[in-house]
């Protein structure tokens, strides 16, 4: 395996946009791909606005901003999605990810490395459908990817140690801390964090306290965000989906069953900041 010089990011949603931005800022020529031209344009506008914001705050110069833009390309044609490292950040659906990686294998050489940003889907279940599973791993960023320092590197039984070493080097170049995990339900962070969310939700279901009180107490004890503010930031639908995947993967234990409160929020399309309403209201009052 050769050193990583170019990166392509698949998926122009919140995570894909953030990952592409940090890749560019870390010195990698980066292509952002999404089939949806409208989503791609929205992502580009956000990334450019973020860079201009850094200029306005005197965190980077105009010259650096122009340099970032020179390293950043984008396309809604998958045939342009070629690089030394390809990071997938599309919808959390197993079949969609498998289909994308099979397409990427078909158009890229054998030395292209493939990783998924999934937060909970089994790495091994994707690897099993690939021609060369040794070059595939999980590389789980956290939202917002431009600021959060942690990356989980997740290995299947087939993942090459050389690939993990290269991904560690990429993480260092991005200013991230990489932790390595074997493929298991929820990996490290989402497995440990389930009780942070689920116990808080259970207290609300039982009428023991308020959302605001739980957030306030946990923030006062050192957490940067309480569980309800964090679920609103992540997306209630995404957080709920992770809980369901972990619950099923571990044999449906009662202690990890997803909350009916989140299910109700999803039915009402109250998903958090992205819909301007979740556990809190973010629209114009």
Residue frames relative to the residue before (quaternion, step in Angstrom):
aa qw qx qy qz dx dy dz
X 1.0000 0.0000 0.0000 0.0000 0.00 0.00 0.00
X 0.2859 -0.7840 0.5316 0.1448 3.55 -0.86 0.96
X 0.6699 -0.5021 0.3476 0.4222 3.62 -1.19 0.40
X 0.4606 -0.6863 0.4968 0.2647 3.57 -1.11 0.73
X 0.0759 -0.8175 0.5709 -0.0043 3.55 -0.67 1.15
X 0.7902 0.1654 -0.0844 0.5840 3.60 1.14 -0.63
X 0.1463 -0.7895 0.5935 0.0554 3.55 -1.15 0.71
X 0.1024 -0.7449 0.6530 0.0907 3.52 -1.21 0.63
X 0.1775 -0.7720 0.6048 0.0825 3.57 -1.01 0.88
X 0.1979 -0.7868 0.5772 0.0933 3.58 -0.79 1.04
X 0.7410 0.3359 -0.2841 0.5073 3.56 -0.61 1.15
X 0.1286 -0.8327 0.5379 0.0273 3.57 -0.51 1.20
X 0.3330 0.7238 -0.5268 0.2960 3.55 1.05 0.76
X 0.7979 -0.2882 0.2039 0.4885 3.56 -1.26 -0.30
X 0.7117 0.4484 -0.2679 0.4698 3.59 0.80 -0.98
X 0.6671 0.5088 -0.3114 0.4462 3.58 0.85 -0.92
X 0.6390 0.5267 -0.3195 0.4607 3.57 1.01 -0.82
X 0.6776 0.4940 -0.2899 0.4613 3.56 0.91 -0.93
X 0.6454 0.5132 -0.3177 0.4682 3.57 1.00 -0.82
X 0.6469 0.5132 -0.3209 0.4639 3.59 0.93 -0.88
X 0.6495 0.5280 -0.3208 0.4433 3.59 0.93 -0.87
X 0.7028 0.4511 -0.2841 0.4710 3.60 0.83 -0.91
X 0.5828 0.5596 -0.3747 0.4548 3.62 1.12 -0.56
X 0.6633 0.4989 -0.2956 0.4730 3.57 0.91 -0.96
X 0.6864 0.4954 -0.2824 0.4513 3.57 0.85 -0.99
X 0.6733 0.4850 -0.2880 0.4780 3.58 1.21 -0.47
X 0.6657 -0.5567 0.2829 0.4085 3.56 1.28 0.22
X 0.5824 0.6018 -0.3734 0.3991 3.60 1.24 -0.02
X 0.4107 -0.6352 0.5824 0.2978 3.59 -0.93 0.80
X 0.0330 -0.8458 0.5272 -0.0755 3.56 -0.56 1.21
X 0.1679 -0.7566 0.6256 0.0896 3.54 -1.04 0.90
X 0.1936 -0.7590 0.6136 0.0998 3.56 -0.93 0.96
X 0.0940 -0.8151 0.5717 0.0021 3.56 -0.73 1.13
X 0.1899 0.7345 -0.6448 0.0931 3.53 -1.15 0.77
X 0.4934 -0.6706 0.4667 0.2984 3.58 -0.91 0.88
X 0.6740 0.4852 -0.2781 0.4827 3.56 1.12 -0.70
X 0.3468 -0.7805 0.4852 0.1875 3.58 -0.30 1.27
X 0.6370 0.5327 -0.3267 0.4513 3.57 1.06 -0.74
X 0.6549 0.4980 -0.3047 0.4799 3.59 0.97 -0.88
X 0.6365 0.5379 -0.3204 0.4505 3.55 1.05 -0.79
X 0.6591 0.5021 -0.3068 0.4683 3.58 0.94 -0.88
X 0.6342 0.5301 -0.3269 0.4582 3.58 0.99 -0.84
X 0.6509 0.5227 -0.3020 0.4603 3.56 1.00 -0.87
X 0.6469 0.5176 -0.3149 0.4630 3.57 0.93 -0.91
X 0.6498 0.5227 -0.3146 0.4533 3.59 0.91 -0.91
X 0.6605 0.5050 -0.3062 0.4636 3.58 0.98 -0.86
X 0.6623 0.5031 -0.3102 0.4605 3.58 0.90 -0.90
X 0.6552 0.5004 -0.3135 0.4712 3.59 0.92 -0.86
X 0.6484 0.5121 -0.3143 0.4676 3.58 1.01 -0.82
X 0.6252 0.5353 -0.3338 0.4596 3.58 1.05 -0.74
X 0.6647 0.4905 -0.3044 0.4742 3.58 0.96 -0.83
X 0.6397 0.5051 -0.3322 0.4747 3.58 1.00 -0.75
X 0.6141 0.5513 -0.3367 0.4534 3.56 1.10 -0.69
X 0.6347 0.5144 -0.3206 0.4792 3.57 1.08 -0.74
X 0.6206 0.5232 -0.3334 0.4795 3.58 1.10 -0.70
X 0.6702 0.5173 -0.2954 0.4427 3.57 0.89 -0.98
X 0.7143 0.4225 -0.2417 0.5028 3.58 1.13 -0.66
X 0.4560 -0.7171 0.4131 0.3274 3.56 1.37 0.17
X 0.4051 0.7077 -0.4792 0.3246 3.57 1.13 0.69
X 0.7536 0.0668 -0.0873 0.6481 3.55 1.30 -0.38
X 0.4895 -0.6508 0.4913 0.3089 3.57 -1.25 0.37
X 0.6639 -0.4701 0.3844 0.4363 3.55 -1.30 0.18
X 0.6282 0.5421 -0.3274 0.4519 3.56 1.06 -0.79
X 0.6556 0.4970 -0.3151 0.4731 3.60 0.98 -0.78
X 0.6140 0.5475 -0.3380 0.4571 3.56 1.06 -0.75
X 0.6653 0.4893 -0.2923 0.4823 3.57 0.95 -0.86
X 0.6227 0.5365 -0.3322 0.4626 3.56 1.09 -0.72
X 0.6165 0.5326 -0.3418 0.4684 3.58 1.00 -0.80
X 0.6832 0.5001 -0.2926 0.4444 3.57 0.82 -1.00
X 0.6398 0.5379 -0.3266 0.4412 3.58 1.08 -0.69
X 0.6958 0.4499 -0.2669 0.4922 3.59 1.19 -0.51
X 0.6677 0.5195 -0.2725 0.4584 3.57 1.29 -0.24
X 0.0414 0.7768 -0.6259 0.0556 3.57 -0.77 1.09
X 0.1309 -0.7962 0.5890 0.0456 3.56 -1.22 0.35
X 0.0183 0.7979 -0.6002 0.0523 3.54 -1.21 0.61
X 0.2560 -0.7329 0.5992 0.1959 3.55 -1.25 0.48
X 0.5555 0.5536 -0.3945 0.4789 3.55 1.29 0.50
X 0.3980 -0.7550 0.4644 0.2364 3.58 -0.46 1.16
X 0.5801 0.5988 -0.3776 0.4029 3.60 1.12 -0.47
X 0.6432 0.4938 -0.3193 0.4905 3.59 1.26 -0.28
X 0.5570 0.6307 -0.3697 0.3942 3.56 1.32 -0.18
X 0.3355 0.7257 -0.5083 0.3201 3.52 0.39 1.34
X 0.2258 0.7634 -0.5726 0.1958 3.59 -0.88 0.95
X 0.6437 -0.4893 0.4016 0.4301 3.55 -1.32 0.02
X 0.7807 0.1021 -0.0346 0.6155 3.56 1.13 -0.77
X 0.0830 -0.7829 0.6154 0.0380 3.57 -0.88 0.95
X 0.1525 -0.7891 0.5940 0.0355 3.54 -0.77 1.16
X 0.2136 -0.7870 0.5699 0.1013 3.59 -0.63 1.15
X 0.0673 0.7882 -0.6071 0.0744 3.56 -0.91 0.97
X 0.2941 0.7624 -0.5183 0.2522 3.56 0.82 1.03
X 0.7999 -0.2861 0.2220 0.4786 3.56 -1.33 -0.23
X 0.4788 -0.6817 0.4795 0.2761 3.59 -1.11 0.76
X 0.3956 0.6640 -0.5236 0.3584 3.55 0.49 1.29
X 0.5016 -0.7019 0.4185 0.2839 3.57 -0.63 1.17
X 0.7069 0.4757 -0.2885 0.4368 3.60 0.71 -1.01
X 0.6232 0.5353 -0.3388 0.4586 3.58 1.07 -0.72
X 0.6614 0.4985 -0.3056 0.4697 3.58 0.98 -0.82
X 0.6417 0.5207 -0.3265 0.4588 3.59 0.92 -0.86
X 0.6596 0.5155 -0.3087 0.4515 3.58 0.88 -0.94
X 0.6580 0.5061 -0.3106 0.4631 3.58 0.95 -0.87
X 0.6929 0.4760 -0.2964 0.4533 3.60 0.80 -0.92
X 0.6169 0.5262 -0.3532 0.4666 3.59 1.06 -0.59
X 0.6295 0.5094 -0.3249 0.4886 3.58 1.08 -0.71
X 0.6618 0.5119 -0.3056 0.4545 3.58 0.95 -0.87
X 0.6197 0.5338 -0.3417 0.4629 3.58 1.04 -0.74
X 0.6686 0.5351 -0.2981 0.4217 3.57 0.98 -0.86
X 0.7776 0.3546 -0.1857 0.4849 3.61 1.04 -0.70
X 0.6986 0.4345 -0.2703 0.5001 3.60 1.26 -0.09
X 0.5549 -0.6131 0.4393 0.3509 3.60 -1.13 0.55
X 0.7081 -0.4938 0.3183 0.3916 3.54 -1.30 0.36
X 0.6961 0.4811 -0.2870 0.4490 3.61 1.09 -0.57
X 0.4646 0.6403 -0.4704 0.3911 3.62 1.24 0.19
X 0.2770 -0.7697 0.5591 0.1353 3.56 -0.89 0.99
X 0.1847 -0.8058 0.5608 0.0467 3.55 -0.92 0.97
X 0.0518 0.7965 -0.6008 0.0444 3.58 -0.88 0.93
X 0.2827 -0.7390 0.5881 0.1678 3.53 -1.25 0.56
X 0.3610 -0.7288 0.5443 0.2056 3.55 -1.07 0.77
X 0.2718 0.7937 -0.5120 0.1844 3.62 1.19 0.27
X 0.3615 -0.7385 0.5324 0.2013 3.54 -1.10 0.76
X 0.8450 0.1341 -0.0296 0.5169 3.59 1.15 -0.39
X 0.5686 0.5940 -0.4025 0.4023 3.63 1.14 -0.36
X 0.5716 -0.6247 0.4188 0.3279 3.57 -1.00 0.87
X 0.4359 -0.6897 0.5227 0.2472 3.56 -0.86 1.04
X 0.6551 0.5370 -0.3086 0.4327 3.55 0.97 -0.90
X 0.6370 0.5404 -0.3378 0.4337 3.61 1.04 -0.72
X 0.6493 0.4636 -0.3149 0.5142 3.59 1.16 -0.52
X 0.6490 0.5474 -0.3149 0.4243 3.57 0.88 -0.98
X 0.6269 0.5751 -0.3311 0.4082 3.58 1.04 -0.81
X 0.7101 0.4445 -0.2485 0.4862 3.59 1.20 -0.49
X 0.6118 0.5604 -0.3440 0.4396 3.59 1.28 0.06
X 0.5618 -0.6150 0.4415 0.3334 3.56 -1.19 0.57
X 0.8018 0.1669 -0.0562 0.5711 3.58 1.07 -0.76
X 0.0848 -0.8665 0.4902 0.0408 3.62 0.49 1.16
X 0.5484 0.6257 -0.4016 0.3827 3.60 1.20 -0.37
X 0.7153 0.4300 -0.2564 0.4875 3.62 1.15 -0.50
X 0.6165 0.5363 -0.3250 0.4762 3.55 1.29 0.37
X 0.1053 0.7839 -0.6039 0.0988 3.58 -1.03 0.89
X 0.4948 -0.5972 0.5199 0.3581 3.53 -1.35 -0.05
X 0.0064 -0.7585 0.6516 0.0012 3.57 -1.09 0.77
X 0.0318 -0.8645 0.4995 -0.0456 3.52 0.26 1.35
X 0.1728 -0.7655 0.6174 0.0555 3.55 -0.56 1.27
X 0.3108 -0.7304 0.5749 0.1986 3.55 -1.30 0.30
X 0.4824 -0.7017 0.4648 0.2427 3.54 -1.10 0.81
X 0.5503 -0.2778 -0.7824 0.0882 1.59 -1.64 1.93
X 0.5284 -0.6893 0.4081 0.2812 3.54 -0.82 1.08
X 0.6276 0.5555 -0.3434 0.4238 3.59 1.12 -0.54
X 0.7724 0.3478 -0.1758 0.5016 3.59 1.17 -0.51
X 0.6519 0.5282 -0.3307 0.4321 3.58 0.94 -0.80
X 0.3878 -0.7911 0.4414 0.1703 3.55 -0.70 1.14
X 0.6716 0.5379 -0.2996 0.4121 3.59 1.14 -0.49
X 0.0185 -0.7433 0.6681 0.0304 3.52 -1.23 0.69
X 0.2346 -0.7411 0.6100 0.1539 3.57 -0.97 0.86
X 0.1553 -0.7522 0.6352 0.0815 3.56 -0.86 1.03
X 0.0945 -0.8387 0.5361 -0.0146 3.55 -0.50 1.22
X 0.2100 -0.8055 0.5506 0.0622 3.54 -0.79 1.16
X 0.2663 -0.6799 0.6494 0.2125 3.51 -1.17 0.68
X 0.6969 -0.4431 0.3327 0.4553 3.60 -1.24 -0.02
X 0.7067 0.4685 -0.2559 0.4644 3.58 1.20 -0.49
X 0.5081 0.6915 -0.4145 0.3030 3.60 1.17 -0.44
X 0.4387 -0.7089 0.4979 0.2389 3.55 -0.89 1.01
X 0.5074 -0.6339 0.4900 0.3172 3.58 -1.05 0.78
X 0.6018 0.5666 -0.3515 0.4396 3.57 1.13 -0.65
X 0.6241 0.5292 -0.3361 0.4663 3.58 1.06 -0.72
X 0.6529 0.5071 -0.3196 0.4631 3.59 0.89 -0.88
X 0.6339 0.5302 -0.3317 0.4550 3.60 0.98 -0.78
X 0.6611 0.4947 -0.3063 0.4737 3.59 0.95 -0.86
X 0.6556 0.5052 -0.3136 0.4655 3.60 0.98 -0.78
X 0.6024 0.5386 -0.3544 0.4706 3.59 1.10 -0.62
X 0.6414 0.5186 -0.3193 0.4665 3.58 1.02 -0.80
X 0.6315 0.5181 -0.3285 0.4742 3.59 1.02 -0.78
X 0.6468 0.5314 -0.3164 0.4462 3.58 0.93 -0.91
X 0.6446 0.5145 -0.3170 0.4684 3.59 0.97 -0.87
X 0.6560 0.5162 -0.3084 0.4561 3.57 0.94 -0.88
X 0.6765 0.4715 -0.2773 0.4931 3.57 1.16 -0.61
X 0.4903 -0.6632 0.4289 0.3686 3.58 1.26 -0.16
X 0.4994 0.6645 -0.4098 0.3756 3.57 1.23 0.47
X 0.3584 -0.6628 0.6032 0.2614 3.52 -1.39 0.27
X 0.1676 -0.8078 0.5612 0.0664 3.58 -0.63 1.12
X 0.0850 -0.7569 0.6458 0.0528 3.56 -1.00 0.90
X 0.3173 -0.7662 0.5369 0.1550 3.56 -1.02 0.82
X 0.0132 -0.7965 0.6036 -0.0328 3.53 -0.93 0.96
X 0.4368 -0.6200 0.5681 0.3193 3.53 -1.20 0.51
X 0.6075 -0.5565 0.4176 0.3833 3.55 -1.21 0.47
X 0.2636 0.7314 -0.5906 0.2162 3.56 -0.66 1.13
X 0.6972 -0.4975 0.3068 0.4151 3.58 -1.18 0.46
X 0.8485 0.0986 -0.1056 0.5091 3.56 -0.64 1.16
X 0.3577 -0.7369 0.4866 0.3036 3.57 1.32 -0.10
X 0.7461 -0.3343 0.2420 0.5226 3.64 -0.70 -0.94
X 0.7598 0.4406 -0.2430 0.4116 3.55 0.42 -1.27
X 0.7316 0.4342 -0.2657 0.4535 3.58 0.70 -1.01
X 0.5941 0.5418 -0.3691 0.4661 3.58 1.15 -0.49
X 0.7015 0.4628 -0.2648 0.4730 3.58 0.82 -1.00
X 0.7112 0.4985 -0.2574 0.4236 3.58 0.98 -0.89
X 0.4439 0.7097 -0.4686 0.2822 3.63 1.16 -0.25
X 0.6930 0.4795 -0.3000 0.4470 3.59 0.86 -0.87
X 0.5414 0.6057 -0.3917 0.4320 3.58 1.18 -0.53
X 0.7296 0.3974 -0.2178 0.5121 3.54 0.98 -0.91
X 0.7405 0.4760 -0.2557 0.3996 3.56 0.63 -1.17
X 0.6525 0.4914 -0.3273 0.4751 3.61 0.97 -0.73
X 0.6208 0.5311 -0.3363 0.4685 3.58 1.07 -0.71
X 0.6654 0.4970 -0.2937 0.4733 3.56 0.95 -0.90
X 0.6372 0.5321 -0.3276 0.4511 3.59 1.02 -0.79
X 0.6258 0.5348 -0.3395 0.4551 3.59 1.02 -0.74
X 0.6509 0.4926 -0.3135 0.4852 3.59 1.06 -0.73
X 0.6173 0.5445 -0.3404 0.4545 3.59 0.99 -0.83
X 0.7335 0.4296 -0.2235 0.4770 3.56 0.97 -0.90
X 0.4581 -0.7254 0.4142 0.3038 3.57 1.30 0.00
X 0.3497 0.7863 -0.4513 0.2363 3.57 1.20 0.53
X 0.7949 -0.0357 0.0713 0.6015 3.58 1.14 -0.61
X 0.5378 -0.6144 0.4573 0.3523 3.59 -1.26 -0.27
X 0.6573 -0.4914 0.4032 0.4048 3.53 -1.33 0.37
X 0.6734 0.5108 -0.2962 0.4449 3.56 0.87 -0.98
X 0.6535 0.5212 -0.3208 0.4454 3.60 0.99 -0.78
X 0.6458 0.5131 -0.3242 0.4632 3.59 0.95 -0.85
X 0.6608 0.4965 -0.3116 0.4688 3.58 0.87 -0.91
X 0.6643 0.5204 -0.3066 0.4404 3.57 0.89 -0.93
X 0.6638 0.5084 -0.3086 0.4535 3.60 0.91 -0.90
X 0.7069 0.4605 -0.2806 0.4577 3.58 0.81 -0.94
X 0.6306 0.5094 -0.3339 0.4810 3.59 1.05 -0.67
X 0.6470 0.5199 -0.3152 0.4602 3.59 1.06 -0.71
X 0.6951 0.4556 -0.2727 0.4846 3.58 1.17 -0.51
X 0.7537 -0.4344 0.2038 0.4490 3.60 1.25 0.19
X 0.5481 0.5903 -0.4175 0.4205 3.59 1.21 -0.22
X 0.4881 -0.6768 0.4618 0.3008 3.59 -0.93 0.85
X 0.7829 0.0617 -0.0353 0.6181 3.57 1.15 -0.63
X 0.4646 -0.6426 0.5299 0.3009 3.52 -1.16 0.66
X 0.6950 -0.5123 0.3025 0.4039 3.61 -1.20 0.40
X 0.6857 0.4886 -0.3048 0.4452 3.61 0.96 -0.75
X 0.6240 0.5036 -0.3332 0.4960 3.58 1.07 -0.67
X 0.6636 0.5060 -0.3054 0.4586 3.57 1.01 -0.81
X 0.6359 0.5101 -0.3366 0.4714 3.60 0.98 -0.74
X 0.6285 0.5252 -0.3321 0.4678 3.59 1.04 -0.72
X 0.6564 0.5050 -0.3045 0.4705 3.58 1.04 -0.77
X 0.6837 0.4819 -0.2809 0.4706 3.58 0.88 -0.95
X 0.4655 -0.5941 0.4951 0.4304 3.52 0.94 -1.02
X 0.4209 -0.7305 0.4758 0.2504 3.58 -0.53 1.15
X 0.6336 0.5341 -0.3306 0.4516 3.59 1.04 -0.74
X 0.6619 0.4967 -0.3063 0.4705 3.58 0.97 -0.83
X 0.6582 0.5101 -0.3046 0.4624 3.57 0.92 -0.93
X 0.6449 0.5171 -0.3056 0.4725 3.57 0.99 -0.86
X 0.6508 0.5292 -0.3127 0.4457 3.59 0.95 -0.88
X 0.6357 0.5167 -0.3247 0.4728 3.58 1.02 -0.81
X 0.6376 0.5288 -0.3274 0.4546 3.59 0.94 -0.86
X 0.6614 0.5130 -0.3051 0.4542 3.59 0.94 -0.88
X 0.6557 0.5141 -0.3118 0.4566 3.58 0.95 -0.87
X 0.6767 0.4814 -0.2925 0.4740 3.59 0.89 -0.93
X 0.6247 0.5512 -0.3240 0.4483 3.60 0.99 -0.86
X 0.6959 0.4582 -0.2709 0.4821 3.59 0.88 -0.94
X 0.6653 0.5271 -0.3092 0.4289 3.60 0.93 -0.90
X 0.7354 0.4035 -0.2192 0.4983 3.59 1.12 -0.67
X 0.6494 -0.5680 0.3107 0.3990 3.57 1.21 0.40
X 0.5345 -0.6855 0.3592 0.3397 3.57 1.23 0.60
X 0.1197 0.8039 -0.5721 0.1101 3.63 0.70 1.00
X 0.5924 -0.6105 0.3961 0.3457 3.58 -0.99 0.84
X 0.6612 0.5510 -0.3122 0.4023 3.58 0.96 -0.90
X 0.7522 0.3773 -0.2008 0.5016 3.60 1.19 -0.45
X 0.3782 0.7365 -0.4894 0.2741 3.59 1.21 0.24
X 0.5226 -0.6600 0.4491 0.2994 3.57 -0.92 0.96
X 0.5489 -0.6698 0.4199 0.2717 3.53 -1.14 0.75
X 0.4811 -0.6532 0.5034 0.2973 3.56 -1.06 0.79
X 0.5624 0.5947 -0.3928 0.4192 3.60 1.14 -0.50
X 0.6650 0.4845 -0.3023 0.4812 3.58 0.94 -0.86
X 0.6252 0.5411 -0.3400 0.4480 3.59 0.97 -0.82
X 0.6541 0.5064 -0.3059 0.4713 3.59 1.00 -0.81
X 0.6290 0.5352 -0.3275 0.4590 3.57 0.99 -0.82
X 0.6551 0.5160 -0.3106 0.4562 3.56 0.97 -0.86
X 0.6354 0.5275 -0.3242 0.4614 3.61 0.97 -0.82
X 0.7151 0.4274 -0.2359 0.5003 3.58 1.10 -0.74
X 0.4026 -0.7306 0.4471 0.3229 3.58 1.36 0.03
X 0.4237 0.6444 -0.5002 0.3938 3.55 1.03 0.85
X 0.0483 0.8765 -0.4686 0.0992 3.54 0.39 1.33
X 0.6875 -0.4365 0.2928 0.5012 3.59 1.24 -0.02
X 0.8416 -0.1907 0.1278 0.4888 3.54 -1.18 -0.57
X 0.6609 0.5405 -0.3314 0.4016 3.58 0.95 -0.78
X 0.7358 0.3109 -0.2265 0.5573 3.61 1.22 -0.31
X 0.5151 -0.6850 0.3621 0.3665 3.55 1.39 0.27
X 0.7797 0.1782 -0.1507 0.5810 3.58 1.25 0.12
X 0.1116 0.7505 -0.6446 0.0935 3.53 -1.01 0.94
X 0.7766 -0.0917 0.1251 0.6106 3.54 -0.35 -1.23
X 0.7360 0.2196 -0.1538 0.6216 3.55 1.32 -0.38
X 0.4374 -0.6752 0.5320 0.2640 3.56 -1.33 0.28
X 0.1218 -0.8307 0.5429 0.0176 3.60 -0.79 1.06
X 0.5253 0.6464 -0.4109 0.3707 3.59 1.24 0.05
X 0.6832 -0.4397 0.3687 0.4516 3.54 -1.32 -0.23
X 0.2980 -0.7759 0.5332 0.1579 3.55 -0.73 1.08
